[in-house]
Amino acid sequence: MKNYKRVYCQSGFNMSVQASETSYCTPRENTGPYTHVEIGFPNAVEEMIIGLAEDPDNPTETVYGWVPAGLVQALIIKHGGIEEGEHPVFDIDVEQSFELAKALSENSEKE
């Protein structure tokens, strides 16, 4: 089981992105690619994922289970891309492409 290095984005936003047989991910195994992953302990509240928080009252001290890979990719794009760290290999299929496009579209409407 691999432990992926924390993702640090250009904007300063950072989070853990994990996937394994013990993570809240799909598929729930140690090899990917993954359509859904687990985000943990972001350093700031992030509206794009708050609805998936295990403990929404404590959003920077909790995990976010089964986050669509497309949504994670949109989050990374929103924050300027990865400066350092890594995430599991994503399976960006048609469904995940839709999640990516939807998340980016909703985010641009808020700006």
N, C-alpha and C positions, 0 to 999 in steps of 0.2 A: 504494500500500500504506500503510495507516494503522498507526501505532505507538500503541497504547493506553496511557494514563497508568496507572502503577502503582496497584493497588487497596489502599487503606488501610481496614481495618475498625475498628469502634468498640472492639474489644478490644485493639487494637494490632497484631494480626496483619496482615501485608501480603504481597503477591505481585504478580508480573506476570502478566497474562492476555492472551494474544495469539492472533490467527487471521489467516492470510493464505496466499498461495500458497507461501510458504517456511516456514510454521509446521507443527507436528505437529497438524493439525486436520482436521475434516470439516465441510463440503467444503473441499478444499485450493484455495481461491481467495480473491480479495481482497474479495469481497462475501459477506455472510452471508444469512440467519442461519446459525448453526453449531450442530451437535449435539455436537461435540467440539472442545475448544480446547487450547492449550498453556499450562501454568502454568510460570513460571520463578522461581527464586531466592526462595522464601518466606523470611521472616525467622525462622521457627521450624519445628521438625519438626511435621508434621501427620499424625496417624495415618490420617485419612480418605483421604489420597492417597499415602502412602508406597509402596504397592505399584506405583505408576505411575512412580516415580522412575527417570530414566535412570542415575543413580549413587546407589543407595540408601545407600552408605557415606558420602556427603557431601550429605545431603538439603537443605541450605540453599544449596548452590552448584551446583545442577543444574536441569534442566528435567524436566517431567512431560508426556509426550506423550499426545495423544488422550484427554484427561480429559473424561468425559461432562459436558455442560452442566448437567444436573441435579445432579451431584455438586459442581460449582463453586458452584451456587446454594445447595446445602445448607451448604457450607463458609462462604459469606458469611453465611448466616443464623446458623450456629453462632457466628460471631464478631461478632454484633450488627449486621450490615448494613454497608453501605459508608459511610464517613465522607468519603472523598475518592478520586478516580480514576474509572476507567471500565473496562468490559470490552466485548468484541464483543457484538453482538446474538445472543442464544441462541435456538435453535429447541427449545422445550420441548414435544416431542411426547409421545405416550403412553410411549414407552421412556424418555425423559428424566424424565417425571413419576414413573415407577417408580423411577429412580435417585435422584431427590430424596427421595421418601418413604422408600426403603430406608436411605439415608444418615442421614436425620434420626432414623429409628427406631433404628438401630444406635447412633447417638451418644447418644440419650436412655437407652438400656439401660446404657451405660458410666458414666453420671453417677450 
